[in-house]
Each structure stands twice: as C-alpha cells, then as structure tokens.
Amino acid sequence: MARTLCQNNDGFRDLNVLAGSLGLGGIPKSWHASWPNSLHACPQANPSFLKPGYVDRINIWLHLSKDAYSTLAKAVSRIAKRSDLRLLAWHCHRLMFEEAIPEDFYSWPMPDAAMGELSPVFYAVALLPEVPKLAAKHGKRGIPAEVTVNTLKDIDLWLCNYKEKHGRKGLVELGWFSNHFAEKLYRLGRLQYEPQAFGGRIKVFRRISDGALTVFSEGGIRFSPDGEVDGTNGVFNPNAWESVFEQNKKTVRGNPIPGSGRASHEVIEIAAEEWALVLSAGDAILNIHIPADGKMDYTLCLESFSKALEFFPMYRPDVQFKGFACHSWLLDPDLGRLLPADSNIVRFQREFYLYPVLGDDSQMFERVFGGKPADLSGAPGETLLQRVIINHLAGGGRMRTGAGFILPSL
C-alpha cells in the first residue's frame, strides 16, 4: 500500500510542531480549523505539483517570464525536499480551493526561515495545482485556449508587480486568484470581466419612447456641496446634504446624477409610466478590471467590450448581465477635464455613465506613481499623466476613485 504524505510525516501531525519546524511566528486561526480535514485527505507522498518539471508542463497556460519561471521552479524544488513545507503547501492549497477561503488569508505568515529568498512565492506554488484544472474546465465549455492563457497571465503580472515593490518575485493576492480558478473572472483582450451583482447606489431609468437615461441617487446618501460622496478621501463637509428618492405608481422623484460623476442637490420628478427601471443595486452586471500591463489603448478597450458581448452568451450562457460596470481611479471625473480630449483615458471614460462613489486617491497613487510619496515635490513627473496630476494636487485639487456603467443594446 502506498504511503501517504501524512504517514510519512507523523511528527508533524500536530500543527504547532509543524509551525515550530518552519519557524513561523504564529498560526492563523483558519489553519487550526481545517487541519484535521487536511490530514485526513493527504495526497500521495509526491503530489504532482511538487514533482520535477511541473512548472514546465503547466507553463503552456501560464506563459511565465523567464525570471518568474525560474523562481517558481526553484520554489517547487525547495518545497519538495522538506516534508514540513510539503505538508503546509498541501494544507494551504486545500484551504484556498477545497474549503471556503478564510478571511485571514492576507495575514498568513510566510515561511521565511525554511524558504529563504523564495518565501514570497510559497503561496504561488500552492496555486499551481489549479492551473490544469482551470484549463480543463475551460476546455469542457469550448472556451478558446487563448482566453485561458490571457486569464492566467495575471499570475506572471502579479509576480512581477511584487518584484517592482520588493526586489524579488512574490505573490500575496490569494483572494484575487480565487476568482480566476472558480471561473468568476475572464480576460478578454485588454480587460478582465467578473460577473457580479451591481453595487452602485443608484437607480437608472430609461425613457420608453427614445431610450434616454435618467439616473437618481438612492436615498439617504450624504453628499458634499460639490456632489461627491461625503467622506471621499476622508474629508467630511459640515455642509453636506442628504439625497432623497421616492417612487410610486405615478412618479419617480429624487436627486439626479447627470453623468458628470457628481450628484445634483436639485430634486427632479419624472412620470413613472414613461420610464422603466433598467439598473439598480443587486442587478447582474459584468464588473470590469483593468490589468496593469499595458497602455489604455482605446481601440483595444472597445474590442474587449465587443468580445465580452460575444463571449458570455456563447460560452457562459448561465451568466446573465444587464451591462458593464467599473470602479477605478481611471473614472475620476477630474481626469476628463485635466487630460486632452483625445487621450486614451478620457476616451475610455466617456464610454461610461459616471456616478459618485465613496473612495480615495490610494489606487491612483499606486498605479500612477507606485505609491504615495511623502513629499509631492519628489513625485516623478516623467509622463503627461503624472505631471497633470501633480499640478492638480499642488493647486489644491484632489483625486479620487470614480465609477461608471455601460448599458449596451444586447
């Protein structure tokens, strides 16, 4: 009878002993709860994802950069040589993909003492068994291999992103990648799409006669005098006002959002029989994510929208959606005013109907400057975008996260 991984590691059946062997400072609560299940379900002594050549075999889907490939291959080899690391990799893989991913995964400790310079990619190795599984799922649906490869391109992207910040390859976005492997996210050309319930606190009405839109804020939202959600960037205005929304059989009444990304203090009223509610919180939409691996080429974005409108009805007819939604620093209304009208960002932004959301400038600083500088005067100004933002902030302006939706004719 083949000996299992657990039978070969009886000395580590106690999680505290395993943690001590690896030099972990603490054990996450979620590791304790599922540890007995992991021991019971232990695989054969040599799990396939820890065998020599595994990274090479799955690289037909990953298309890893040379540095990322080498780092992952070395990490697999190092884990395979230590029984305590093998057991922890198996346990963490189960936690991520066979049980409900725990909320404390962002605080999972890295096995620095055992993995050394390869420690930041330990959890990336625990993701690897899902790569061929996802390819098989896509294959059964008839999804083109190109979509699988593009969707999994995120692994290399985030490995490189970690290196830019920390000087070595690493991966900590475990919750994010659970979307990929659960078939909850697809990359179609330039953009990624995640089927979701719409989270915007707005009511979108379409006029039956000509298709014109009127968008209302939900009631009970506090807005600053300029129409931003009060509390944006942590700033609360003593003169903030509260939105109203009322609907009955005859009328719809409330504070409109005219598409500028800001709410109006004026209350308007429309005739209920002339308008149809076409989008509100909880409706099915495709949430757009923008990978940070290229320019925001406007033409490529339009091509991606078209691909999504073809892809989901063909390969995921179970996914119903009313349109697209996006929540990003790229939809900050001020960018539409600060940048040239023919810039890719402005043209992308104009595809959306903008509305205000509670947010801050952290995402903008991360994507444009690599982080928030201690002194704005020291921020890089190599690109037009960087210079425009620096000048805007230096003049007392603020940046923020914005949001928008698109209702295509399906």
Helices and strands as residue ranges (DSSP letters): G 7-12, H 15-22, H 29-40, G 48-50, H 54-62, H 66-80, H 83-97, G 103-107, H 112-115, G 116-121, H 122-127, H 130-141, H 145-166, H 174-181, E 186-188, E 191-197, E 202-207, E 213-217, E 222-223, G 232-234, E 241-242, E 245-247, E 251-254, E 268-271, G 272-274, E 275-280, E 284-289, H 298-315, E 324-328, G 329-331, H 333-338, H 344-349, E 353-355, H 362-369, G 376-378, H 384-394, E 402-406
